[in-house]
Amino acid sequence: MTERTVVTTDKAPKAVGPYSAAIRAGEFVFVSGNLGLDPASGEFDSGGVEAQTRRALQNLQAILGASGSAMDSVVKTTVFLQDMGDFGKMNAVYAEFFPAEPPARSAVEVAALPKGGLVEIEAIALVKS
């Protein structure tokens, strides 16, 4: 059986429920959804969906680093938007973090996100060798 390891880091917000920030299983890392919360304050960055997307991706980046992975090893993301009208704004920031050969992605509108967030992003990545 593949070893399962819980991934934690102080560089990303603590989970807001009974789940792990990420699970490393074999050569994969499964990262839970990340909101645009500041790890120090636990509050959303001001600046709307762009600021929340940037922070969510920075949190994702920190968790990946703690797991032995990185943004260029992400194979799939799922983006949850509170309003699909924010897709273009989210997409512009997202492109900054995945400038070349971006991962596969789904983007869906949801009725609501935890803590009133505007965007949440989860990912599956390969562990760096």
Buried (B, 14 or more C-beta within 10 A) or exposed (E): EEEEBEBBBEBBBEEBEEEBBBBBBEBBBBBBBBBBBBBEEEEBBEEBBBBBBBBBBBBBBBBBBBBBBBBBBBEEBBBBBBEEEBBEBBEEBBEEBBEEEBBEBEBEEEEEBEBEBBBBBBBBBBBBE
